[in-house]
Amino acid sequence: MLRWLRGFVLPTAACQEAEPPTRYETLFQALDRNGDGVVDIGELQEGLRNLGIPLGQDAEEKIFTTGDVNKDGKLDFEEFMKYLKDHEKKMKLAFKSLDKNNDGKIEASEIVQSLQTLGLTISEQQAELILQSIDADGTMTVDWNEWRDYFLFNPVTDIEEIIRFWKHSTGIDIGDSLTIPDEFTEDEKKSGQWWRQLLAGGIAGAVSRTSTAPLDRLKIMMQVHGSKSDKMNIFGGFRQMVKEGGIRSLWRGNGTNVIKIAPETAVKFWAYEQYKKLLTEEGQKIGTFERFISGSMAGATAQTFIYPMEVMKTRLAVGKTGQYSGIYDCAKKILKHEGLGAFYKGYVPNLLGIIPYAGIDLAVYELLKSYWLDNFAKDSVNPGVIVLLGCGALSSTCGQLASYPLALVRTRMQAQAMLEGSPQLNMVGLFRRIISKEGIPGLYRGITPNFMKVLPAVGISYVVYENMKQTLGVTQK
C-alpha cells in the first residue's frame, strides 16, 4: 500500500518543500466519492479504508478538527491541501528529531535512544519491529519518504504518541486507586489537556464505581463477616443485604467512595510531580524504577490525605440500616465514641499494600507491553483498544491479588470496633488470628466478587472516559 501510495500520490524525490498541487488533487478526487468537490467524514473514512492506510486513534476526527477551517463539517480542496502541507511540516520536525546522526534515515538504534530519553525502554528487536511497520523497501531503515507515506493521514506528530498509546491508569478504574499515575507531556501540561484527562478519568471512575458498587459492598461484607460462617457466598451475601436494607442498601458506602476520587487524584498527581523532581535531575526523563518509586510515594501521600474517608466507606458499608444517616453522621459518631485515632485504623497494612500492588501492576503491564511489541507490532505501533484494556485489567488484577491479604486485614481493622465481642487486634494479631482460625484461604475472603467487578469496571470506565474526553475537548495528538 505504501509503495502504491508513493507512486500514485507522493513524489519519489527525497524531500521537497512543496508538493505539486496536481498530486494533492488526485488524492482528493479519490476521496471525494460523489464528486461534489468536498469530502465529509464518511467519505474520508471509506476512502482511507479503500486505500488501506493505517490510522491512529481518532484520526478522522483529528483531521476534521484541524483541517476544517470554516467548521462546516466538510473539507474542500483548499482546506485539504493546507492540512496535508501543515501536517508534513510537523512530520518533518519529528523525523529530524529521531534522525540523530542526520544521515536522512531512521535506524533501530535511534528509535531505542529516542524512546529512552522519553522514559520508555525497549529492546533493539522491538525497535526493529516498529521500523518494520513503517519500512516500505525492506532496508530496515526509514527515510523521509517512507516516514511521510506512513503518517500521511495519521495525526501523530511526534514519537511520544507511541508512549501515549500505552497509557492505562488515567482512563481505567477498577475501584482501587493504587495504580501509578500516567505521564503527561509538557505540551499536555501547557495546553491544559492534563486536567481535562484527569477530570474525564474522575467522572469515568465515579460511573464505574457506582455501577459495580453492589459487588464492592459484598466484598467488604465477606471480608468482615465471612469468618463467622463458611456459608456466606455471593448469592447468600446479596440476599442477606437486600433482606436487611432493601435494594438501595447495595449502594451503601458508594457516596464516600465516589467523593474521595477528586481529592485523591489531585493529591496523587501533585505529589507524583514533586517526587519525580526529587528523584531526577532537571531535564532528565524519568525511568521505570524512578516512576515506580515516585508513583508509590505519591499513592502513599494521597492515601494518607484521604484515609479517613476509606474508614468511613467501610463503616457505612458494614453498618446496619439506620445506624448512620450519612457521611457526616458517621464521622461525628466515630469521633465521639472512638476518638481521632479511629480514622486511621488499618493505615499500616493499607500503606504496605501500595508497594506490591503498584509494583506488580507496573511490572506485569510492562511485561505484557514488551510481549506485544515483540510478537505483534508488525503493522502498527498502536496496540488497539482490546489489547490496552486486556493488559490494564490483567495487570491491575495481578496487583490486587498480591496485595489482597493486606487489604483484607485493613478492612477488618477498620470495622472491628463495630463487631460486638470482637477483640481490637493490631495488624500482626489479625494475621495470626485469621491464619489460625481460617488458614491461608481466610486471607482471600471476598476475592471472588472483587474479581467479578474487574471486567465491567474496566469496560464502563473506558467507555465513559472516551466519551468524556470528546465532551471536554481532549484531543489526540
GUTI-807132 format. One record per residue (C-alpha): residue number from 1; residue in three letters; z, y, x. Coordinates in pm, whole numbers, padded with zeros to 5 digits. Each point is the difference from the previous one (the first is absolute). Layout:
// GUTI-807132
   num   residuo        z        y        x
   NUM       ALA        Z        Y        X
...
END
This chain:
// GUTI-807132
   num   residuo        z        y        x
     1       MET    00000    00000    00000
     2       LEU    00087    00243    00282
     3       ARG   -00326   -00069    00182
     4       TRP   -00193    00058   -00325
     5       LEU    00192    00318   -00069
     6       ARG   -00075    00132    00348
     7       GLY   -00373   -00066   -00039
     8       PHE   -00025    00122   -00358
     9       VAL    00227    00300   -00005
    10       LEU    00138    00093    00340
    11       PRO   -00181    00103    00318
    12       THR   -00007   -00237    00294
    13       ALA    00070    00276    00247
    14       ALA    00343   -00014    00157
    15       CYS    00141    00320   -00143
    16       GLN   -00154    00293   -00178
    17       GLU    00185    00303   -00127
    18       ALA   -00207    00017   -00320
    19       GLU   -00168   -00279   -00196
    20       PRO   -00354    00048   -00135
    21       PRO    00047    00098   -00366
    22       THR   -00268   -00250   -00106
    23       ARG    00224   -00288    00110
    24       TYR    00291    00131   -00207
    25       GLU   -00243    00043   -00286
    26       THR   -00120   -00362    00030
    27       LEU    00358   -00125   -00025
    28       PHE    00079    00240   -00286
    29       GLN   -00300   -00128   -00197
    30       ALA    00116   -00359    00057
    31       LEU    00340    00090   -00152
    32       ASP   -00141    00213   -00284
    33       ARG   -00078   -00298   -00223
    34       ASN   -00127    00194   -00303
    35       GLY   -00186    00266    00198
    36       ASP    00170    00298   -00164
    37       GLY    00067    00176    00331
    38       VAL    00378   -00059    00001
    39       VAL    00220   -00297    00091
    40       ASP    00305   -00077   -00212
    41       ILE    00278   -00232    00110
    42       GLY   -00147   -00298   -00184
    43       GLU   -00333    00038    00177
    44       LEU    00177    00042    00334
    45       GLN    00207   -00317   -00050
    46       GLU   -00302   -00203   -00112
    47       GLY   -00222    00137    00275
    48       LEU    00253   -00071    00274
    49       ARG    00055   -00352   -00133
    50       ASN   -00375   -00059    00014
    51       LEU   -00011    00129    00358
    52       GLY    00291   -00226    00094
    53       ILE    00186    00285    00170
    54       PRO    00372   -00078    00063
    55       LEU    00224    00267   -00148
    56       GLY    00358    00099    00065
    57       GLN    00271    00039   -00260
    58       ASP   -00085    00248   -00276
    59       ALA   -00320    00090    00187
    60       GLU   -00203    00103   -00307
    61       GLU    00272    00234   -00127
    62       LYS    00042    00149    00347
    63       ILE   -00375    00065    00033
    64       PHE   -00008    00176   -00338
    65       THR    00316    00200    00063
    66       THR   -00135    00122    00333
    67       GLY   -00371    00031   -00081
    68       ASP    00003    00128   -00358
    69       VAL    00029    00370    00083
    70       ASN   -00062    00131   -00354
    71       LYS    00227   -00266   -00155
    72       ASP   -00250   -00113   -00263
    73       GLY    00059   -00371    00069
    74       LYS   -00344   -00044    00157
    75       LEU   -00155    00038    00343
    76       ASP   -00330    00185    00029
    77       PHE   -00212   -00033    00315
    78       GLU    00146    00308    00172
    79       GLU    00359   -00117   -00057
    80       PHE   -00095   -00351    00111
    81       MET   -00162    00123    00323
    82       LYS    00288    00238    00078
    83       TYR    00255   -00278   -00046
    84       LEU   -00183   -00234    00239
    85       LYS   -00045    00270    00265
    86       ASP    00368    00106   -00016
    87       HIS    00110   -00361    00003
    88       GLU   -00212   -00079    00307
    89       LYS    00163    00288    00189
    90       LYS    00345   -00149   -00069
    91       MET   -00121   -00346    00097
    92       LYS   -00140    00138    00325
    93       LEU    00344    00139    00088
    94       ALA    00161   -00334   -00085
    95       PHE   -00257   -00181    00216
    96       LYS    00066    00229    00296
    97       SER    00378   -00047   -00035
    98       LEU   -00049   -00377    00036
    99       ASP   -00258    00017    00279
   100       LYS    00257    00050    00276
   101       ASN   -00240   -00029    00295
   102       ASN   -00274    00209   -00165
   103       ASP   -00272   -00259    00054
   104       GLY   -00132    00028   -00357
   105       LYS    00139   -00340   -00100
   106       ILE    00326   -00126   -00149
   107       GLU    00136   -00317    00162
   108       ALA    00282   -00235   -00100
   109       SER    00232    00135    00271
   110       GLU   -00046    00354   -00138
   111       ILE    00092   -00121   -00351
   112       VAL    00318   -00162    00140
   113       GLN    00090    00316    00195
   114       SER   -00059    00234   -00294
   115       LEU    00205   -00210   -00242
   116       GLN    00285   -00031    00249
   117       THR    00028    00380    00014
   118       LEU    00030   -00008   -00381
   119       GLY    00281   -00258    00004
   120       LEU   -00208   -00307   -00092
   121       THR   -00018   -00281    00254
   122       ILE   -00293   -00242   -00026
   123       SER   -00151   -00255    00238
   124       GLU   -00339    00030    00171
   125       GLN   -00123   -00282   -00225
   126       GLN    00104    00190   -00314
   127       ALA   -00174    00313    00130
   128       GLU   -00316   -00203    00057
   129       LEU    00010   -00115   -00364
   130       ILE    00029    00361   -00115
   131       LEU   -00296    00091    00221
   132       GLN   -00193   -00300   -00129
   133       SER    00024    00133   -00356
   134       ILE   -00173    00323    00114
   135       ASP   -00230   -00131    00276
   136       ALA   -00358   -00041   -00129
   137       ASP   -00183   -00116    00314
   138       GLY    00244   -00262    00132
   139       THR    00085    00181    00326
   140       MET    00377    00002   -00080
   141       THR   -00003    00376    00050
   142       VAL   -00059    00267   -00264
   143       ASP   -00226    00296    00070
   144       TRP   -00021    00320   -00207
   145       ASN   -00279   -00130   -00225
   146       GLU    00193   -00315   -00090
   147       TRP    00319    00199   -00056
   148       ARG   -00179    00249   -00227
   149       ASP   -00185   -00275   -00191
   150       TYR    00321   -00187   -00075
   151       PHE    00193    00306   -00119
   152       LEU   -00289    00182   -00168
   153       PHE    00154   -00026   -00349
   154       ASN    00352   -00093    00103
   155       PRO    00230    00304   -00026
   156       VAL    00196   -00118    00303
   157       THR    00012    00283    00250
   158       ASP    00212   -00145    00281
   159       ILE    00138   -00323    00145
   160       GLU    00339    00056   -00166
   161       GLU   -00156   -00136   -00321
   162       ILE    00042   -00349    00146
   163       ILE    00374    00061    00018
   164       ARG    00010    00153   -00349
   165       PHE   -00161   -00316   -00139
   166       TRP    00317   -00183    00106
   167       LYS    00261    00228   -00150
   168       HIS    00209   -00207   -00236
   169       SER    00348    00132   -00073
   170       THR   -00079    00333   -00169
   171       GLY   -00180   -00151   -00300
   172       ILE    00182   -00332   -00037
   173       ASP    00348   -00020   -00152
   174       ILE    00177   -00332   -00057
   175       GLY    00338    00152   -00081
   176       ASP    00148    00005    00351
   177       SER   -00048    00315    00209
   178       LEU    00056   -00146    00346
   179       THR   -00361    00002    00120
   180       ILE   -00098    00216    00297
   181       PRO   -00172    00323   -00110
   182       ASP   -00375    00042    00044
   183       GLU   -00146    00234    00258
   184       PHE   -00160    00325   -00113
   185       THR   -00263    00172    00212
   186       GLU    00033    00364    00107
   187       ASP   -00284    00084   -00237
   188       GLU    00183   -00164   -00291
   189       LYS    00317    00194    00086
   190       LYS   -00178    00335    00028
   191       SER   -00203   -00045   -00318
   192       GLY    00299   -00109   -00211
   193       GLN   -00148   -00345   -00062
   194       TRP    00319   -00164    00130
   195       TRP    00227    00129   -00278
   196       ARG   -00260   -00085   -00264
   197       GLN   -00015   -00355    00133
   198       LEU    00380   -00024    00002
   199       LEU    00017    00139   -00356
   200       ALA   -00267   -00246   -00113
   201       GLY    00197   -00279    00167
   202       GLY    00323    00114   -00165
   203       ILE   -00154    00003   -00348
   204       ALA   -00157   -00340    00065
   205       GLY    00340   -00132    00108
   206       ALA    00167    00135   -00315
   207       VAL   -00256   -00169   -00228
   208       SER    00012   -00323    00201
   209       ARG    00380   -00020    00005
   210       THR    00022    00075   -00371
   211       SER   -00256   -00270   -00076
   212       THR    00188   -00264    00200
   213       ALA    00355    00122   -00079
   214       PRO    00094   -00305   -00215
   215       LEU   -00069   -00232    00295
   216       ASP    00196    00230    00231
   217       ARG    00303    00003   -00230
   218       LEU   -00021   -00378   -00035
   219       LYS    00002   -00030    00380
   220       ILE    00316    00214    00023
   221       MET    00172   -00200   -00278
   222       MET   -00080   -00329    00178
   223       GLN    00123    00141    00332
   224       VAL    00331    00111   -00149
   225       HIS    00069   -00264   -00268
   226       GLY   -00210   -00294    00118
   227       SER    00286   -00156    00192
   228       LYS    00211   -00035   -00314
   229       SER   -00234   -00259   -00137
   230       ASP   -00301   -00185    00141
   231       LYS   -00149    00012   -00350
   232       MET   -00113    00364    00025
   233       ASN   -00377   -00019    00026
   234       ILE   -00280    00244   -00082
   235       PHE   -00032   -00087   -00369
   236       GLY    00377   -00025   -00051
   237       GLY    00058    00328    00181
   238       PHE   -00248    00190   -00218
   239       ARG    00144   -00155   -00315
   240       GLN    00353    00093    00104
   241       MET   -00096    00365    00075
   242       VAL   -00189    00043   -00330
   243       LYS    00284   -00161   -00196
   244       GLU    00259    00229    00162
   245       GLY   -00185    00332   -00022
   246       GLY   -00335   -00040   -00173
   247       ILE   -00349    00050    00144
   248       ARG    00082    00347    00136
   249       SER    00271   -00145    00220
   250       LEU   -00271   -00162    00215
   251       TRP   -00066    00347    00144
   252       ARG    00365    00079    00072
   253       GLY    00030    00167    00342
   254       ASN   -00371    00079    00020
   255       GLY    00054    00375   -00047
   256       THR    00202    00020    00322
   257       ASN   -00253   -00220    00178
   258       VAL   -00279    00243   -00092
   259       ILE    00194    00322    00064
   260       LYS    00084   -00100    00358
   261       ILE   -00369   -00030    00098
   262       ALA   -00047    00375    00055
   263       PRO    00300    00075    00227
   264       GLU   -00042   -00327    00189
   265       THR   -00371    00060    00069
   266       ALA    00060    00360    00105
   267       VAL    00288   -00083    00236
   268       LYS   -00181   -00300    00148
   269       PHE   -00320    00198    00068
   270       TRP    00192    00290    00156
   271       ALA    00221   -00230    00211
   272       TYR   -00301   -00206    00111
   273       GLU   -00174    00310    00135
   274       GLN    00317    00106    00187
   275       TYR    00060   -00344    00156
   276       LYS   -00365   -00020    00108
   277       LYS    00038    00330    00186
   278       LEU    00313   -00131    00174
   279       LEU   -00166   -00326    00109
   280       THR   -00340    00132    00111
   281       GLU   -00108    00275    00235
   282       GLU   -00182    00301   -00141
   283       GLY   -00363   -00081   -00079
   284       GLN    00051   -00373    00047
   285       LYS   -00096   -00235   -00284
   286       ILE    00268   -00235   -00129
   287       GLY   -00026   -00370    00089
   288       THR    00099   -00301   -00212
   289       PHE    00348   -00040    00157
   290       GLU    00083    00371   -00030
   291       ARG   -00129   -00008   -00358
   292       PHE    00231   -00292   -00080
   293       ILE    00305    00173    00153
   294       SER   -00080    00336   -00163
   295       GLY   -00070   -00164   -00336
   296       SER    00319   -00209    00008
   297       MET    00214    00299    00091
   298       ALA   -00169    00211   -00268
   299       GLY    00068   -00275   -00254
   300       ALA    00366   -00011    00106
   301       THR    00028    00379   -00030
   302       ALA   -00155    00001   -00348
   303       GLN    00219   -00290   -00114
   304       THR    00313    00180    00124
   305       PHE   -00098    00304   -00205
   306       ILE   -00076   -00178   -00329
   307       TYR    00232   -00302    00029
   308       PRO    00242    00114   -00273
   309       MET   -00295   -00025   -00242
   310       GLU   -00057   -00361    00114
   311       VAL    00362   -00079   -00091
   312       MET   -00035    00167   -00340
   313       LYS   -00325   -00186   -00068
   314       THR    00179   -00332    00059
   315       ARG    00303    00099   -00208
   316       LEU   -00221    00109   -00292
   317       ALA   -00208   -00319    00021
   318       VAL    00305   -00228    00005
   319       GLY    00204    00204   -00249
   320       LYS    00046   -00104   -00362
   321       THR   -00126    00194   -00301
   322       GLY    00206    00317   -00045
   323       GLN    00173   -00027    00338
   324       TYR   -00191    00301    00134
   325       SER   -00178    00265   -00206
   326       GLY   -00228    00095    00289
   327       ILE   -00029    00082    00370
   328       TYR    00248    00290   -00011
   329       ASP    00259   -00202   -00194
   330       CYS   -00038   -00287    00245
   331       ALA    00052    00229    00301
   332       LYS    00304    00165   -00163
   333       LYS    00172   -00334   -00078
   334       ILE   -00066   -00143    00348
   335       LEU    00146    00313    00161
   336       LYS    00302    00003   -00232
   337       HIS    00097   -00368    00029
   338       GLU   -00120   -00097    00350
   339       GLY   -00035    00319    00202
   340       LEU   -00283    00141    00212
   341       GLY   -00020   -00307    00227
   342       ALA   -00126   -00213   -00291
   343       PHE   -00336    00179    00016
   344       TYR   -00064   -00164    00337
   345       LYS    00107   -00356   -00075
   346       GLY   -00254   -00239    00153
   347       TYR   -00136    00273    00228
   348       VAL    00028   -00208    00320
   349       PRO   -00204   -00305   -00117
   350       ASN   -00249    00242   -00156
   351       LEU   -00041    00177    00335
   352       LEU   -00028   -00328    00190
   353       GLY   -00267   -00120   -00245
   354       ILE   -00234    00285    00095
   355       ILE   -00075   -00144    00347
   356       PRO   -00123   -00348   -00105
   357       TYR   -00179    00139   -00308
   358       ALA   -00188    00281    00176
   359       GLY   -00061   -00204    00316
   360       ILE   -00141   -00308   -00170
   361       ASP   -00196    00206   -00255
   362       LEU   -00167    00194    00284
   363       ALA   -00052   -00308    00221
   364       VAL   -00156   -00211   -00277
   365       TYR   -00221    00288   -00112
   366       GLU   -00123    00057    00357
   367       LEU   -00059   -00376    00037
   368       LEU   -00202   -00017   -00323
   369       LYS   -00195    00312    00097
   370       SER   -00075   -00149    00342
   371       TYR   -00110   -00330   -00158
   372       TRP   -00235    00179   -00239
   373       LEU   -00153    00209    00280
   374       ASP   -00047   -00314    00212
   375       ASN   -00162   -00210   -00270
   376       PHE   -00150    00216   -00274
   377       ALA   -00087    00349    00136
   378       LYS   -00367   -00084    00046
   379       ASP   -00168    00223   -00260
   380       SER    00251    00279   -00049
   381       VAL    00328    00131    00141
   382       ASN    00121    00055   -00359
   383       PRO    00209   -00304   -00104
   384       GLY   -00027    00079   -00374
   385       VAL    00262    00031   -00273
   386       ILE    00074   -00372   -00047
   387       VAL    00065   -00058    00371
   388       LEU    00220    00309    00028
   389       LEU    00208   -00089   -00306
   390       GLY    00029   -00362    00113
   391       CYS    00114    00099    00350
   392       GLY    00245    00257   -00138
   393       ALA    00150   -00240   -00254
   394       LEU    00031   -00287    00249
   395       SER    00154    00209    00279
   396       SER    00251    00163   -00239
   397       THR    00090   -00340   -00146
   398       CYS    00067   -00138    00349
   399       GLY    00218    00303    00073
   400       GLN    00195   -00056   -00322
   401       LEU    00047   -00369    00078
   402       ALA    00148    00076    00341
   403       SER    00242    00266   -00123
   404       TYR    00086   -00156   -00338
   405       PRO    00343   -00151    00094
   406       LEU    00114    00345    00116
   407       ALA   -00136    00157   -00321
   408       LEU    00190   -00257   -00210
   409       VAL    00328    00065    00184
   410       ARG   -00057    00375   -00039
   411       THR   -00044   -00038   -00377
   412       ARG    00311   -00221   -00030
   413       MET    00206    00257    00193
   414       GLN   -00129    00280   -00224
   415       ALA    00094   -00187   -00316
   416       GLN    00309   -00207    00091
   417       ALA    00242    00271   -00123
   418       MET   -00142   -00059   -00352
   419       LEU    00071   -00374    00005
   420       GLU    00345   -00091   -00132
   421       GLY    00200   -00217    00236
   422       SER   -00253    00037    00278
   423       PRO    00146    00065    00348
   424       GLN   -00123    00316    00174
   425       LEU   -00163   -00155    00306
   426       ASN   -00181    00163    00289
   427       MET   -00346   -00106    00122
   428       VAL    00117   -00285    00225
   429       GLY    00246   -00125   -00262
   430       LEU   -00272   -00006   -00267
   431       PHE   -00241   -00190    00225
   432       ARG    00268   -00261    00068
   433       ARG    00095   -00030   -00367
   434       ILE   -00363   -00039   -00117
   435       ILE   -00087   -00261    00265
   436       SER    00321   -00200   -00057
   437       LYS   -00033   -00005   -00380
   438       GLU   -00379    00002   -00051
   439       GLY   -00156   -00089    00335
   440       ILE   -00303    00171    00154
   441       PRO   -00192    00003   -00335
   442       GLY    00274    00230   -00133
   443       LEU   -00126    00274    00232
   444       TYR   -00335   -00009   -00181
   445       ARG    00114    00018   -00363
   446       GLY   -00231    00220   -00204
   447       ILE   -00289   -00024    00246
   448       THR   -00233   -00158   -00259
   449       PRO   -00013    00303   -00235
   450       ASN   -00017    00214    00312
   451       PHE   -00320   -00177    00111
   452       MET   -00135   -00005   -00357
   453       LYS   -00006    00380   -00008
   454       VAL   -00191    00043    00330
   455       LEU   -00356   -00055   -00126
   456       PRO    00028    00207   -00321
   457       ALA    00187    00273    00192
   458       VAL   -00269    00017    00269
   459       GLY   -00284   -00001   -00254
   460       ILE    00154    00261   -00230
   461       SER    00106    00233    00282
   462       TYR   -00345   -00017    00162
   463       VAL   -00190    00076   -00323
   464       VAL    00231    00290   -00088
   465       TYR   -00010    00126    00360
   466       GLU   -00381    00010    00008
   467       ASN   -00016    00177   -00338
   468       MET    00265    00253    00103
   469       LYS   -00187    00073    00323
   470       GLN   -00305    00093   -00206
   471       THR    00211    00212   -00236
   472       LEU    00170    00182    00288
   473       GLY   -00326    00051    00188
   474       VAL    00077   -00225    00298
   475       THR   -00328   -00036    00186
   476       GLN   -00112   -00295    00206
   477       LYS   -00125    00131    00328
END
